[in-house]
């Protein structure tokens, strides 16, 4: 091989992988589209008509660069949350913000605590900056707060990740438990609280907003209930000095002009959001009924998906997922030991859940045949 510019030793050591294989890649490999796209926790209900109209109106201005300060969106979020504009940073979805959080706090060998099987994109960023991942197993299909705290104290970790409600299990802790966990952490440990599914959760799961704590940052997104996953826009809020630090490293033109216009309109259309949240709740109930009708056990969910215990081991659940994929039903599954007995089905429009209901008995029979 001829000489070439070298990569860093860290990059050379990393595997060439991505946290998720997208449905588009699977469709290219299969040579045909999925009939039901109920695996990526998107909102199949789409954005509100007001958002679509705002995007259409903004389309002619796409020759302009976006506002690098995201000022209008941050101001609207500040009003929505009842905090100052200086307490908010906007980024390229929660994934982009997680990258920045890790970059701010993690170097070569830094211990970082998370749950075994939790959202893998966070782990991807930890590896990308040379951190050392320390994991605590789930307990009763929930992230184990006591085990996470013990790992933080044992490792003297500067960063701990918690999603509430949780992905991939859909379970949740109430706000009091999350608050007690945050208060028990050392002052030198930042709690990264991922609230991507906050809009679909019960109010009792979401702690009161308090931006005075220097070791807490909360992340939310427009990708789920607002139906704007394709635009990649999320936000984080916390103590002002912590948020100001993002200005040192963030991509200032990373959230494009269309995303800013769409998210402003989405935030303003509270009636549509309430309607989507109600449709998600009905969809969860229907997925749970489909599961029970087929002898499977749905887990309680506060998200826009339902995790279903397939009643076997990880190999059986994998066969079930593959049998559904073969029948053009896109779903996913957890992969960590103990969680891998499940499949995960996102809420979608009624016609896609009809297809899931039709395919599941056949897929189960195929999985049982091995």
BADOMI-278860 format. One line per field, with one value per atom (N, C-alpha, C): residue number from 1; x, y, z. Coordinates in pm, whole numbers, plus 50000, padded with zeros to 5 digits. Layout:
N
tise c(NUM:...)
c1 c(X:...)
c2 c(Y:...)
c3 c(Z:...)
//
This chain:
370
tise c(1:1:1:2:2:2:3:3:3:4:4:4:5:5:5:6:6:6:7:7:7:8:8:8:9:9:9:10:10:10:11:11:11:12:12:12:13:13:13:14:14:14:15:15:15:16:16:16:17:17:17:18:18:18:19:19:19:20:20:20:21:21:21:22:22:22:23:23:23:24:24:24:25:25:25:26:26:26:27:27:27:28:28:28:29:29:29:30:30:30:31:31:31:32:32:32:33:33:33:34:34:34:35:35:35:36:36:36:37:37:37:38:38:38:39:39:39:40:40:40:41:41:41:42:42:42:43:43:43:44:44:44:45:45:45:46:46:46:47:47:47:48:48:48:49:49:49:50:50:50:51:51:51:52:52:52:53:53:53:54:54:54:55:55:55:56:56:56:57:57:57:58:58:58:59:59:59:60:60:60:61:61:61:62:62:62:63:63:63:64:64:64:65:65:65:66:66:66:67:67:67:68:68:68:69:69:69:70:70:70:71:71:71:72:72:72:73:73:73:74:74:74:75:75:75:76:76:76:77:77:77:78:78:78:79:79:79:80:80:80:81:81:81:82:82:82:83:83:83:84:84:84:85:85:85:86:86:86:87:87:87:88:88:88:89:89:89:90:90:90:91:91:91:92:92:92:93:93:93:94:94:94:95:95:95:96:96:96:97:97:97:98:98:98:99:99:99:100:100:100:101:101:101:102:102:102:103:103:103:104:104:104:105:105:105:106:106:106:107:107:107:108:108:108:109:109:109:110:110:110:111:111:111:112:112:112:113:113:113:114:114:114:115:115:115:116:116:116:117:117:117:118:118:118:119:119:119:120:120:120:121:121:121:122:122:122:123:123:123:124:124:124:125:125:125:126:126:126:127:127:127:128:128:128:129:129:129:130:130:130:131:131:131:132:132:132:133:133:133:134:134:134:135:135:135:136:136:136:137:137:137:138:138:138:139:139:139:140:140:140:141:141:141:142:142:142:143:143:143:144:144:144:145:145:145:146:146:146:147:147:147:148:148:148:149:149:149:150:150:150:151:151:151:152:152:152:153:153:153:154:154:154:155:155:155:156:156:156:157:157:157:158:158:158:159:159:159:160:160:160:161:161:161:162:162:162:163:163:163:164:164:164:165:165:165:166:166:166:167:167:167:168:168:168:169:169:169:170:170:170:171:171:171:172:172:172:173:173:173:174:174:174:175:175:175:176:176:176:177:177:177:178:178:178:179:179:179:180:180:180:181:181:181:182:182:182:183:183:183:184:184:184:185:185:185:186:186:186:187:187:187:188:188:188:189:189:189:190:190:190:191:191:191:192:192:192:193:193:193:194:194:194:195:195:195:196:196:196:197:197:197:198:198:198:199:199:199:200:200:200:201:201:201:202:202:202:203:203:203:204:204:204:205:205:205:206:206:206:207:207:207:208:208:208:209:209:209:210:210:210:211:211:211:212:212:212:213:213:213:214:214:214:215:215:215:216:216:216:217:217:217:218:218:218:219:219:219:220:220:220:221:221:221:222:222:222:223:223:223:224:224:224:225:225:225:226:226:226:227:227:227:228:228:228:229:229:229:230:230:230:231:231:231:232:232:232:233:233:233:234:234:234:235:235:235:236:236:236:237:237:237:238:238:238:239:239:239:240:240:240:241:241:241:242:242:242:243:243:243:244:244:244:245:245:245:246:246:246:247:247:247:248:248:248:249:249:249:250:250:250:251:251:251:252:252:252:253:253:253:254:254:254:255:255:255:256:256:256:257:257:257:258:258:258:259:259:259:260:260:260:261:261:261:262:262:262:263:263:263:264:264:264:265:265:265:266:266:266:267:267:267:268:268:268:269:269:269:270:270:270:271:271:271:272:272:272:273:273:273:274:274:274:275:275:275:276:276:276:277:277:277:278:278:278:279:279:279:280:280:280:281:281:281:282:282:282:283:283:283:284:284:284:285:285:285:286:286:286:287:287:287:288:288:288:289:289:289:290:290:290:291:291:291:292:292:292:293:293:293:294:294:294:295:295:295:296:296:296:297:297:297:298:298:298:299:299:299:300:300:300:301:301:301:302:302:302:303:303:303:304:304:304:305:305:305:306:306:306:307:307:307:308:308:308:309:309:309:310:310:310:311:311:311:312:312:312:313:313:313:314:314:314:315:315:315:316:316:316:317:317:317:318:318:318:319:319:319:320:320:320:321:321:321:322:322:322:323:323:323:324:324:324:325:325:325:326:326:326:327:327:327:328:328:328:329:329:329:330:330:330:331:331:331:332:332:332:333:333:333:334:334:334:335:335:335:336:336:336:337:337:337:338:338:338:339:339:339:340:340:340:341:341:341:342:342:342:343:343:343:344:344:344:345:345:345:346:346:346:347:347:347:348:348:348:349:349:349:350:350:350:351:351:351:352:352:352:353:353:353:354:354:354:355:355:355:356:356:356:357:357:357:358:358:358:359:359:359:360:360:360:361:361:361:362:362:362:363:363:363:364:364:364:365:365:365:366:366:366:367:367:367:368:368:368:369:369:369:370:370:370)
c1 c(50085:50000:50089:50060:50145:50130:50227:50218:50093:50039:49920:49925:49853:49852:49802:49869:49831:49707:49633:49526:49584:49509:49553:49550:49632:49626:49486:49413:49279:49188:49189:49104:49144:49273:49319:49265:49248:49205:49054:48978:48833:48780:48672:48609:48534:48527:48450:48304:48229:48092:48005:47875:47777:47688:47629:47545:47420:47364:47243:47259:47206:47193:47056:47052:46926:46837:46707:46615:46646:46699:46732:46840:46942:47047:46991:46900:46839:46752:46682:46601:46688:46802:46893:46943:46976:47025:46916:46793:46681:46631:46650:46600:46454:46394:46255:46230:46129:46102:46026:46031:45946:45804:45708:45568:45530:45595:45569:45703:45722:45847:45820:45827:45792:45906:46029:46144:46238:46229:46329:46279:46161:46107:46086:46057:46018:45868:45818:45674:45616:45550:45486:45371:45331:45223:45274:45405:45463:45446:45500:45485:45347:45316:45186:45174:45053:45035:45097:45094:45155:45305:45367:45511:45542:45462:45483:45468:45370:45350:45470:45522:45638:45760:45775:45888:45874:45753:45730:45759:45717:45741:45890:45962:46105:46190:46134:46214:46288:46223:46285:46403:46422:46533:46649:46648:46755:46889:46890:47018:47097:47028:47094:47152:47263:47310:47210:47212:47126:47181:47100:47146:47236:47364:47453:47426:47352:47319:47187:47114:46984:46896:46904:46848:46698:46624:46478:46428:46489:46449:46485:46602:46641:46550:46513:46422:46286:46236:46108:46116:46225:46244:46255:46323:46335:46198:46111:45976:45897:45916:45845:45885:46014:46066:46065:46050:46054:46193:46293:46433:46492:46617:46683:46737:46750:46804:46947:47019:47156:47167:47055:47054:47029:47024:46984:47088:47123:47203:47126:47129:47061:47167:47137:47234:47168:47250:47205:47147:47030:46967:47038:46979:47045:47178:47186:47313:47427:47401:47504:47541:47442:47468:47543:47513:47589:47735:47761:47900:47971:47904:47965:47984:47884:47896:48017:48030:48142:48274:48278:48401:48443:48345:48376:48438:48409:48443:48531:48551:48615:48743:48848:48974:49018:49142:49194:49186:49107:49097:48999:48928:48832:48718:48687:48575:48441:48350:48216:48115:48015:47920:47789:47738:47608:47553:47435:47376:47409:47427:47459:47337:47345:47233:47160:47202:47139:47177:47122:47135:47279:47304:47442:47516:47444:47514:47598:47552:47633:47764:47759:47880:47973:47916:47992:48077:48017:48091:48198:48166:48266:48388:48366:48477:48553:48481:48543:48636:48618:48708:48801:48807:48904:48861:48733:48687:48678:48665:48652:48512:48433:48293:48282:48207:48178:48026:47981:47838:47782:47655:47579:47459:47433:47320:47186:47088:46951:46901:46803:46737:46587:46521:46376:46341:46425:46402:46405:46464:46486:46634:46680:46817:46828:46933:46950:47021:46945:47002:47106:47080:47176:47306:47297:47418:47495:47423:47490:47564:47500:47565:47688:47678:47793:47908:47878:47983:48049:47970:48026:48123:48082:48166:48291:48276:48390:48495:48447:48537:48576:48513:48532:48506:48392:48360:48307:48352:48302:48171:48123:48006:47925:47791:47701:47579:47539:47429:47307:47191:47064:46958:46883:46768:46641:46554:46429:46319:46219:46201:46317:46324:46441:46426:46535:46550:46665:46643:46543:46423:46407:46304:46171:46172:46049:46004:46079:46043:46089:46054:46086:46090:46159:46158:46074:46012:45939:46037:45987:46072:46145:46081:46145:46268:46259:46373:46488:46456:46560:46626:46545:46599:46690:46648:46732:46864:46858:46979:47073:47019:47101:47164:47086:47138:47243:47239:47336:47469:47473:47598:47700:47828:47932:47917:47957:47947:48032:48131:48221:48175:48056:48001:47881:47889:47779:47678:47552:47443:47392:47404:47351:47214:47109:46973:46904:46890:46832:46680:46607:46461:46398:46453:46402:46254:46208:46069:45985:46031:45963:45820:45792:45657:45556:45600:45508:45503:45578:45584:45478:45441:45354:45425:45348:45408:45488:45449:45517:45658:45696:45830:45930:45884:45971:45999:46125:46156:46129:46101:46086:46214:46201:46318:46393:46521:46610:46745:46779:46904:47014:46998:47101:47207:47181:47273:47381:47511:47616:47645:47598:47632:47511:47421:47306:47280:47272:47231:47122:47017:46901:46888:46860:46855:46718:46666:46537:46547:46443:46454:46322:46333:46216:46193:46270:46266:46151:46098:46000:45858:45801:45661:45635:45736:45716:45725:45774:45773:45875:45993:46093:46228:46226:46352:46447:46393:46478:46551:46510:46575:46688:46699:46808:46823:46734:46741:46700:46784:46754:46809:46787:46838:46873:46962:47001:46986:46955:46946:47006:47059:47125:47180:47269:47332:47407:47401:47445:47593:47678:47820:47849:47777:47793:47750:47637:47586:47678:47733:47823:47946:47987:48107:48090:47966:47942:47987:47989:48029:48174:48253:48394:48409:48312:48335:48220:48101:47990:48007:47938:47935:47829:47872:47780:47678:47711:47616:47557:47557:47517:47368:47287:47141:47089:47047:47020:46896:46883:46777:46637:46621:46492:46456:46553:46527:46484:46550:46514:46371:46333:46197:46094:46123:46029:46010:46119:46109:46037:46056:45981:45830:45790:45648:45597:45679:45638:45615:45704:45693:45566:45525:45408:45276:45278:45153:45127:45084:45063:44945:44844:44729:44769:44853:44896:44980:45066:45147:45057:44956:44865:44795:44758:44692:44786:44911:45008:45032:45047:45070:44953:44831:44715:44716:44756:44763:44872:44982:45088:45038:44965:44913:44820:44734:44644:44725:44828:44913:44986:45035:45100:45002:44881:44780:44753:44749:44719:44834:44958:45072:45073:45042:45037:44930:44813:44707:44749:44814:44862:44960:45050:45147:45076:44985:44915:44830:44769:44688:44772:44903:44994:45075:45033:45099:45229:45253:45374:45343:45448:45431:45486:45399:45449:45494:45603:45649:45573:45546:45490:45581:45523:45603:45556:45654:45626:45683:45711:45776:45682:45736:45655:45681:45721:45739:45700:45686:45660:45764:45831:45924:45848:45865:45785:45876:45850:45920:45870:45961:45922:45908:45943:45920:46028:46140:46250:46382:46488:46619:46649:46773:46811:46810:46847:46848:46707:46609:46471:46419:46446:46399:46462:46588:46654:46586:46550:46479:46344:46277:46148:46163:46261:46283:46313:46399:46434:46315:46227:46107:46015:46006:45926:45989:46121:46188:46163:46167:46141:46001:45908:45770:45749:45859:45857:45809:45827:45791:45921:45955:46082:46062:46126:46133:46278:46305:46440:46430:46547:46549:46669:46660:46779:46876:47004:47105:47182:47171:47247:47190:47275:47226:47119:47013:46902:46793:46834:46737:46708:46799:46792:46682:46607:46492:46373:46386:46276:46292:46179:46179:46118:46139:46090:46013:45889:45799:45756:45782:45743:45596:45535:45399:45402:45301:45289:45144:45117:44977:44905:44772:44691:44719:44739:44758:44888:44990:45116:45104:45029:45004:44916:44826:44748:44844:44943:45039:45119:45158:45228:45142:45014:44924:44907:44904:44890:45016:45132:45258:45306:45270:45329:45301:45178:45160:45247:45258:45344:45489:45532:45672:45704:45611:45632:45645:45559:45566:45700:45746:45875:45990:45984:46090:46092:45976:45970:46020:46004:46058:46211:46266:46410:46468)
c2 c(49881:50000:50124:50222:50342:50424:50512:50597:50685:50714:50799:50879:50991:51068:50980:50986:50897:50949:50856:50888:50886:50940:50934:50789:50753:50616:50579:50676:50646:50607:50684:50654:50521:50496:50369:50250:50268:50158:50137:50235:50224:50136:50061:49984:50075:50034:50109:50065:50131:50088:50208:50187:50289:50231:50317:50262:50190:50237:50176:50158:50049:50033:50086:50189:50254:50167:50191:50115:50134:50251:50273:50176:50154:50060:49919:49884:49751:49738:49844:49840:49825:49894:49878:49734:49676:49539:49440:49466:49378:49395:49516:49544:49582:49612:49654:49731:49817:49897:49817:49864:49810:49860:49776:49819:49894:49860:49926:49968:50098:50151:50184:50081:50097:50045:50092:50044:50151:50273:50375:50481:50460:50555:50694:50699:50825:50847:50960:50983:50967:50853:50831:50925:51002:51099:51228:51246:51361:51491:51600:51730:51789:51894:51958:52031:52051:52130:52269:52328:52460:52454:52345:52328:52312:52231:52212:52344:52424:52555:52647:52644:52727:52684:52555:52507:52550:52542:52585:52733:52813:52957:52988:52908:52933:52881:52795:52726:52823:52933:53028:53102:53093:53162:53069:52950:52856:52894:52999:53049:53120:53156:53225:53123:53160:53082:53095:52997:53004:53104:53140:53221:53134:53163:53077:53078:53176:53181:53111:53067:53003:53089:53221:53312:53297:53301:53299:53169:53057:52929:52920:52966:52963:53053:53169:53259:53193:53126:53058:52944:52870:52762:52818:52931:52993:53028:53084:53115:52990:52887:52761:52696:52702:52635:52725:52855:52948:52972:52973:52996:53102:53137:53238:53181:53265:53220:53170:53222:53179:53040:52982:52848:52740:52779:52686:52685:52564:52548:52457:52491:52414:52341:52218:52140:52045:51968:51878:51750:51766:51654:51622:51534:51493:51426:51353:51287:51388:51500:51602:51665:51686:51745:51649:51519:51421:51423:51438:51446:51562:51677:51794:51776:51718:51694:51607:51498:51408:51478:51554:51626:51723:51784:51879:51813:51685:51624:51499:51446:51315:51323:51265:51250:51105:51082:50946:50876:50768:50688:50738:50848:50901:50801:50766:50675:50746:50681:50735:50625:50658:50558:50565:50449:50436:50299:50269:50138:50044:49916:49816:49792:49836:49824:49954:50064:50193:50249:50364:50425:50419:50344:50317:50435:50537:50650:50724:50728:50789:50714:50581:50500:50525:50544:50572:50698:50803:50926:50909:50835:50810:50741:50640:50571:50665:50753:50843:50945:50973:51066:50994:50861:50786:50754:50774:50746:50597:50565:50425:50406:50326:50306:50209:50251:50168:50148:50023:49997:49928:49956:49890:49822:49696:49626:49687:49669:49704:49612:49661:49580:49593:49479:49479:49567:49560:49632:49783:49833:49977:50002:50121:50156:50160:50101:50080:50203:50291:50416:50391:50295:50264:50213:50126:50072:50179:50269:50379:50468:50500:50584:50515:50386:50311:50311:50297:50298:50435:50541:50677:50695:50655:50674:50586:50465:50373:50423:50476:50515:50662:50739:50884:50941:50902:50936:51078:51155:51292:51300:51186:51187:51061:51078:50963:50992:50892:50908:50832:50899:50838:50887:50795:50836:50805:50905:50888:50970:50903:50759:50696:50563:50490:50438:50439:50370:50271:50139:50075:50011:50024:49946:50020:50152:50229:50256:50205:50220:50356:50388:50520:50519:50620:50652:50777:50788:50912:51024:51145:51263:51265:51221:51224:51134:51016:50925:50985:51048:51111:51225:51304:51416:51366:51261:51206:51154:51092:51043:51160:51266:51382:51443:51452:51513:51427:51295:51205:51202:51252:51248:51345:51312:51410:51538:51648:51776:51778:51690:51685:51589:51531:51439:51503:51515:51573:51464:51485:51397:51444:51356:51381:51313:51392:51341:51355:51244:51240:51226:51331:51333:51337:51257:51257:51224:51142:51098:51170:51286:51357:51394:51427:51470:51356:51232:51118:51054:51107:51051:51113:51044:51109:51226:51327:51446:51410:51303:51263:51212:51188:51138:51250:51373:51482:51575:51583:51672:51818:51895:52039:52097:52202:52263:52348:52318:52392:52404:52525:52544:52600:52586:52633:52528:52402:52293:52281:52303:52300:52161:52055:51920:51845:51920:51858:51926:51845:51896:51805:51866:51793:51814:51706:51711:51669:51745:51716:51732:51690:51683:51717:51756:51771:51648:51542:51424:51330:51332:51232:51287:51339:51382:51492:51576:51686:51640:51519:51463:51522:51563:51628:51557:51425:51351:51380:51398:51419:51551:51647:51778:51787:51694:51686:51814:51834:51950:51909:51941:51918:52031:52025:52131:52075:52146:52111:52235:52214:52328:52293:52396:52376:52508:52496:52612:52695:52827:52914:52899:52888:52873:52743:52638:52511:52526:52589:52604:52694:52798:52888:52816:52712:52639:52574:52545:52484:52577:52708:52802:52780:52717:52692:52586:52496:52379:52345:52404:52361:52408:52339:52380:52488:52613:52725:52733:52677:52676:52536:52455:52316:52293:52381:52365:52454:52392:52469:52557:52646:52747:52684:52577:52510:52448:52387:52326:52431:52546:52650:52698:52717:52764:52658:52534:52426:52407:52412:52389:52503:52625:52738:52715:52673:52650:52530:52427:52308:52343:52422:52458:52540:52617:52703:52627:52513:52441:52338:52387:52300:52205:52247:52161:52036:52055:51939:51845:51901:51817:51733:51796:51721:51609:51636:51534:51416:51445:51338:51256:51323:51249:51155:51200:51113:50996:51022:50914:50814:50864:50774:50683:50741:50660:50551:50586:50485:50379:50423:50328:50233:50284:50196:50090:50133:50038:49931:49973:49875:49777:49826:49735:49635:49685:49596:49489:49525:49427:49323:49370:49276:49177:49228:49140:49036:49081:48988:48888:48932:48841:48728:48750:48648:48580:48597:48529:48592:48717:48787:48890:48940:49031:49170:49270:49407:49470:49544:49618:49751:49800:49935:50036:50132:50226:50369:50461:50604:50673:50595:50646:50635:50652:50631:50493:50399:50260:50169:50041:49940:49830:49797:49685:49562:49454:49333:49217:49156:49035:48920:48866:48762:48624:48613:48489:48384:48422:48327:48394:48349:48409:48508:48560:48657:48600:48473:48412:48402:48368:48360:48498:48599:48734:48782:48747:48785:48717:48589:48520:48585:48626:48692:48824:48904:49030:49005:48908:48881:48830:48753:48706:48822:48921:49040:49120:49134:49206:49137:49004:48929:48957:48985:49017:49167:49241:49384:49471:49423:49500:49537:49665:49711:49736:49653:49671:49652:49685:49664:49588:49562:49492:49536:49530:49550:49434:49461:49358:49318:49393:49362:49238:49159:49041:49080:49000:49028:49111:49206:49287:49227:49142:49094:48991:48957:48867:48939:49068:49154:49200:49242:49324:49458:49557:49693:49743:49786:49825:49970:50055:50195:50214:50312:50351:50407:50371:50424:50441:50485:50499:50365:50371:50250:50146:50190:50092:50015:50079:50008:49913:49951:49859:49743:49766:49656:49553:49601:49510:49433:49501:49433:49323:49355:49257:49135:49158:49048:48962:49027:48955:48883:48933:48879:48730:48677:48533:48449:48488:48414:48422:48542:48560:48477:48473:48391:48243:48197:48056:48027:48120:48100:48100:48190:48196:48067:48013:47890:47768:47773:47664:47670:47791:47806:47822)
c3 c(50000:50000:50000:49913:49907:50034:50063:50183:50176:50293:50301:50430:50439:50563:50679:50792:50903:50977:51034:51128:51269:51362:51501:51549:51648:51701:51751:51810:51857:51742:51635:51520:51456:51448:51392:51471:51602:51688:51689:51639:51644:51532:51557:51450:51355:51230:51130:51141:51227:51253:51282:51281:51317:51425:51511:51618:51566:51455:51400:51249:51197:51052:51014:50932:50898:50813:50817:50730:50583:50545:50404:50358:50443:50406:50393:50482:50474:50349:50313:50192:50068:50065:49951:49942:50055:50056:50013:50058:50026:49883:49830:49696:49693:49809:49813:49943:49944:50064:50168:50292:50397:50378:50414:50410:50537:50648:50776:50836:50854:50910:51057:51141:51283:51370:51336:51411:51461:51411:51442:51538:51599:51697:51638:51509:51447:51472:51428:51433:51293:51271:51142:51116:51218:51200:51136:51132:51067:51145:51091:51156:51133:51206:51193:51059:51011:50888:50898:51018:51035:51013:51052:51031:50883:50815:50671:50597:50638:50575:50603:50724:50758:50677:50656:50577:50431:50380:50241:50225:50323:50317:50326:50405:50423:50308:50225:50123:50031:49995:49905:49964:50095:50161:50193:50134:50166:50104:50025:49975:50085:50194:50305:50403:50464:50578:50693:50781:50898:51000:51096:51209:51296:51306:51382:51532:51579:51723:51755:51651:51672:51764:51749:51848:51865:51754:51766:51826:51787:51842:51990:52026:52168:52250:52195:52268:52288:52185:52198:52299:52297:52395:52536:52550:52682:52737:52653:52696:52729:52650:52671:52803:52835:52955:53078:53058:53170:53224:53135:53174:53083:53107:53025:52895:52795:52667:52682:52780:52804:52864:52902:52958:52853:52725:52618:52507:52461:52341:52246:52118:52014:51933:51896:51819:51723:51654:51548:51610:51670:51737:51867:51947:52071:52041:51930:51897:51885:51815:51800:51933:52018:52149:52240:52232:52310:52271:52143:52097:52164:52174:52235:52385:52452:52597:52626:52549:52571:52541:52435:52399:52510:52577:52683:52806:52827:52956:52948:52829:52818:52737:52793:52722:52725:52691:52682:52818:52823:52945:53048:53022:53119:53141:53266:53289:53271:53202:53177:53208:53287:53336:53258:53221:53157:53189:53138:53160:53045:53076:52975:52888:52762:52671:52646:52714:52692:52555:52522:52390:52338:52229:52189:52126:52078:52017:52121:52245:52350:52364:52365:52375:52257:52139:52018:52036:52094:52116:52224:52329:52433:52373:52292:52227:52134:52064:51968:52031:52160:52229:52326:52316:52394:52535:52569:52703:52731:52857:52901:52956:52886:52923:53041:53142:53258:53262:53261:53249:53373:53400:53506:53442:53474:53413:53452:53366:53400:53512:53586:53688:53667:53649:53625:53505:53402:53276:53291:53398:53416:53442:53407:53443:53596:53648:53791:53851:53912:53963:54072:54159:54265:54207:54107:54045:53968:53903:53833:53932:54043:54144:54201:54230:54284:54184:54055:53953:53944:53952:53951:54066:54186:54303:54298:54251:54242:54142:54029:53920:53925:54014:54015:53875:53819:53680:53670:53572:53554:53476:53424:53338:53362:53375:53383:53297:53218:53123:53172:53167:53203:53106:53045:52964:53042:53049:53123:53053:52991:52975:52896:52911:52864:52722:52651:52524:52542:52527:52442:52512:52642:52711:52726:52715:52727:52869:52966:53107:53158:53283:53335:53487:53540:53683:53704:53821:53848:53880:53876:53890:54023:54130:54262:54264:54200:54197:54117:54005:53923:54000:54068:54146:54259:54329:54435:54378:54262:54197:54165:54107:54074:54198:54306:54429:54496:54473:54536:54462:54338:54261:54318:54305:54342:54261:54319:54249:54123:54115:54000:53891:53907:53807:53738:53607:53529:53495:53530:53489:53354:53255:53121:53116:53130:53139:53003:52935:52800:52814:52775:52784:52645:52552:52415:52409:52504:52503:52609:52653:52759:52726:52600:52564:52574:52558:52563:52701:52795:52930:53019:53128:53226:53291:53329:53391:53515:53582:53705:53682:53556:53525:53500:53485:53443:53560:53606:53719:53686:53790:53771:53715:53637:53574:53675:53687:53778:53710:53665:53592:53681:53812:53904:53933:53899:53933:53826:53859:53758:53702:53770:53725:53669:53604:53539:53405:53299:53168:53115:53062:53012:52863:52791:52645:52595:52499:52437:52287:52216:52070:52002:51875:51789:51701:51725:51638:51669:51790:51831:51818:51924:51921:51818:51791:51696:51550:51526:51391:51296:51348:51263:51269:51275:51287:51171:51052:50935:50933:51016:51017:51118:51211:51306:51388:51482:51570:51711:51806:51947:52029:52159:52245:52381:52448:52584:52670:52798:52888:53022:53086:53215:53266:53360:53424:53319:53331:53222:53189:53289:53260:53186:53223:53151:53006:52983:52847:52765:52825:52752:52699:52768:52727:52591:52552:52421:52308:52334:52229:52185:52269:52234:52126:52115:52030:51935:51952:51870:51725:51633:51493:51480:51465:51478:51365:51250:51139:51119:51224:51210:51202:51261:51257:51146:51037:50916:50928:50832:50834:50831:50753:50746:50880:50946:51076:51178:51178:51273:51250:51125:51093:51133:51101:51130:51280:51355:51499:51569:51521:51576:51559:51439:51413:51493:51507:51583:51729:51784:51925:51950:51852:51869:51856:51788:51761:51872:51987:52103:52082:52007:51984:51907:51805:51728:51813:51897:51985:52077:52135:52222:52145:52021:51940:51914:51880:51854:51979:52092:52218:52246:52220:52240:52142:52019:51920:51956:52009:52054:52167:52261:52372:52320:52224:52166:52091:52021:51948:52040:52152:52250:52299:52330:52377:52272:52146:52041:52023:52024:52013:52128:52248:52364:52347:52292:52269:52166:52060:51956:52018:52100:52165:52252:52337:52427:52349:52239:52158:52100:52091:52038:52148:52271:52382:52427:52389:52427:52536:52599:52712:52678:52664:52642:52772:52767:52883:52891:53012:53024:52955:52886:52808:52828:52839:52843:52719:52615:52496:52376:52255:52136:52076:52159:52117:52232:52200:52301:52286:52394:52395:52439:52363:52382:52419:52533:52573:52486:52405:52309:52373:52501:52572:52555:52500:52483:52515:52449:52471:52358:52359:52258:52117:52103:51971:51914:52001:51953:51912:51995:51962:51832:51808:51683:51564:51579:51471:51446:51553:51537:51464:51502:51433:51285:51258:51119:51039:51105:51036:51003:51090:51061:50948:50950:50842:50707:50707:50585:50532:50621:50583:50565:50550:50517:50632:50757:50875:50946:50943:51003:51152:51233:51378:51421:51547:51601:51733:51793:51920:52002:52135:52219:52197:52221:52197:52322:52431:52552:52621:52684:52756:52858:52864:52953:52889:52805:52731:52594:52547:52409:52386:52489:52474:52411:52388:52346:52202:52143:52022:52057:51971:51999:51878:51903:51795:51817:51720:51730:51695:51759:51723:51581:51502:51368:51332:51211:51166:51172:51176:51191:51083:50959:50853:50871:50928:50951:51070:51172:51283:51238:51141:51082:51020:50947:50884:50988:51096:51204:51265:51290:51348:51257:51127:51033:51025:51032:51012:51137:51257:51379:51398:51379:51400:51308:51182:51090:51130:51171:51211:51335:51430:51548:51513:51423:51381:51314:51230:51163:51264:51362:51462:51546:51577:51656:51579:51447:51365:51359:51392:51389:51250)
//
